[in-house]
Amino acid sequence: MFMKFPHLKIGQLVPRYPIIQGGMALRVSTAPLAAAVANAGGIGVIGATGMTVDELRNEIKAARRLTRGIIGINVMFAVRQFATLVQGAIEEKIDLVFTGAGFSRDIFKWGKASGVPVVSIVSSPKLAAIAEKLGASAVVAEGNEAGGHLGTNRSIEEILPEITSRVKIPVIAAGGVVDGSGIAKMIRLGASGVQMATRFVLSVECAVSDAFKQMYVKACADDVVLIKSPVGMPGRALRNIFADKISGGCAPKPEFCDACLKECSREYCIIQALRNSQVGRVDEGVVFCGKNVHRIKDILPVQKIFDNLVKEFDEEPD
Ligand SMILES: Cc1cc2nc3c(=O)[nH]c(=O)nc-3n(C[C@H](O)[C@H](O)[C@H](O)COP(=O)(O)O)c2cc1C
């Protein structure tokens, strides 16, 4: 017997495959990537953190022109514009909203009033239970293998069974999944789907600079480090000149600050650092990535990535 994909239902949304492309801030996941994932049968997610509400509206419109599939946004609760971005996306009739790094009661009220499912990204059973109680339609359980800001130092394999046994809503596993056998492992541990980000950075459709993608392609396991972020959470990224400056306490202080985050140590500007790497100034920026980045060596069209994932998954024994 071979494995079968579980039926992932978030509110009334049922993607063909239970594969979500994780939202990536500062224009790493924009309309072309999200739409390609939606067209391939997954859920495509626009990273809204770092966008103005007008930019986000335009990105959603652009994605809609490219696909009739399922499109969501991801926004970090830590950004001051959180409410404006979520409400703007709801007005644009986004299919669902993912919130990272925390949530408030309000978001579930807005989701309920508009019929838009809200999915909370959590790293502990306690937070998963709170999200369910407040009205989350699903949770993403994110382990320490994930790229970007991290909410735990525990692995996805440790936290996933604890979270699935605590809530009734679907649990989507995230962190370190780069292939079909990784998906199968998460399904065996009780996940209803997976969220993957690093694999989709190395796609033709991902909007980051070639310099960013080349850092991924050339990465070895030892190049993946944890950095201190002014947001107050550690972040998983590739070691480079900028990461060394952060660990040495000599990253450049912000030149300009519009207080875009609710809380920030102002040790350096994480937004500017992410923007720098997105446009190709990787030596002056933070290159977020998941722990298993070294296992991906090819830049492929999203459809081909999906074909490979499905084939690898189908070959997994039950
Ligand atoms: C470049 C990059 C940017 C990210 N930005 C965000 C973000 O803005 N919001 C968020 O909730 N998660 C963010 N993440 C986390 C991903 O959405 C995802 O949950 C995680 O990376 C999954 O692990 P994987 O990359 O090993 O597949 C980011 C990850 C990467 C690699």
The ligand as an SDF file (V2000), in Angstrom:
LIG
                    3D

 31 33  0  0  0  0  0  0  0  0999 V2000
   12.9490   33.7240    3.0930 C   0  0  0  0  0  0  0  0  0  0  0  0
   11.8920   33.3830    4.1120 C   0  0  0  0  0  0  0  0  0  0  0  0
   11.0190   34.3460    4.5660 C   0  0  0  0  0  0  0  0  0  0  0  0
   10.0070   34.0430    5.4870 C   0  0  0  0  0  0  0  0  0  0  0  0
    9.1120   35.0070    5.8670 N   0  0  0  0  0  0  0  0  0  0  0  0
    8.0670   34.6760    6.6800 C   0  0  0  0  0  0  0  0  0  0  0  0
    7.0520   35.6160    6.9910 C   0  0  0  0  0  0  0  0  0  0  0  0
    7.0810   36.7550    6.5310 O   0  0  0  0  0  0  0  0  0  0  0  0
    6.0490   35.2370    7.8180 N   0  0  0  0  0  0  0  0  0  0  0  0
    5.9730   33.9570    8.3430 C   0  0  0  0  0  0  0  0  0  0  0  0
    5.0350   33.6560    9.0780 O   0  0  0  0  0  0  0  0  0  0  0  0
    6.9070   33.0340    8.0380 N   0  0  0  0  0  0  0  0  0  0  0  0
    7.9340   33.3550    7.2140 C   0  0  0  0  0  0  0  0  0  0  0  0
    8.8520   32.3900    6.8660 N   0  0  0  0  0  0  0  0  0  0  0  0
    8.6200   30.9950    7.3260 C   0  0  0  0  0  0  0  0  0  0  0  0
    7.9310   30.1780    6.2200 C   0  0  0  0  0  0  0  0  0  0  0  0
    6.6950   30.7080    5.8580 O   0  0  0  0  0  0  0  0  0  0  0  0
    7.7730   28.6870    6.5680 C   0  0  0  0  0  0  0  0  0  0  0  0
    6.8340   28.4590    7.5800 O   0  0  0  0  0  0  0  0  0  0  0  0
    9.0500   27.9970    6.9590 C   0  0  0  0  0  0  0  0  0  0  0  0
   10.1590   28.5400    6.3250 O   0  0  0  0  0  0  0  0  0  0  0  0
    8.9270   26.5150    6.6310 C   0  0  0  0  0  0  0  0  0  0  0  0
   10.1560   25.8570    6.6890 O   0  0  0  0  0  0  0  0  0  0  0  0
   10.9970   25.5270    5.3380 P   0  0  0  0  0  0  0  0  0  0  0  0
   11.4630   26.8300    4.8220 O   0  0  0  0  0  0  0  0  0  0  0  0
   12.0780   24.6430    5.8400 O   0  0  0  0  0  0  0  0  0  0  0  0
   10.0730   24.8520    4.3700 O   0  0  0  0  0  0  0  0  0  0  0  0
    9.8870   32.7140    5.9770 C   0  0  0  0  0  0  0  0  0  0  0  0
   10.7950   31.7300    5.5230 C   0  0  0  0  0  0  0  0  0  0  0  0
   11.7800   32.0410    4.6070 C   0  0  0  0  0  0  0  0  0  0  0  0
   12.7110   30.9600    4.1190 C   0  0  0  0  0  0  0  0  0  0  0  0
  1  2  1  0
  2  3  1  0
  2 30  2  0
  3  4  2  0
  4  5  1  0
  4 28  1  0
  5  6  2  0
  6  7  1  0
  6 13  1  0
  7  8  2  0
  7  9  1  0
  9 10  1  0
 10 11  2  0
 10 12  1  0
 12 13  2  0
 13 14  1  0
 14 15  1  0
 14 28  1  0
 15 16  1  0
 16 17  1  0
 16 18  1  0
 18 19  1  0
 18 20  1  0
 20 21  1  0
 20 22  1  0
 22 23  1  0
 23 24  1  0
 24 25  2  0
 24 26  1  0
 24 27  1  0
 28 29  2  0
 29 30  1  0
 30 31  1  0
M  END
$$$$
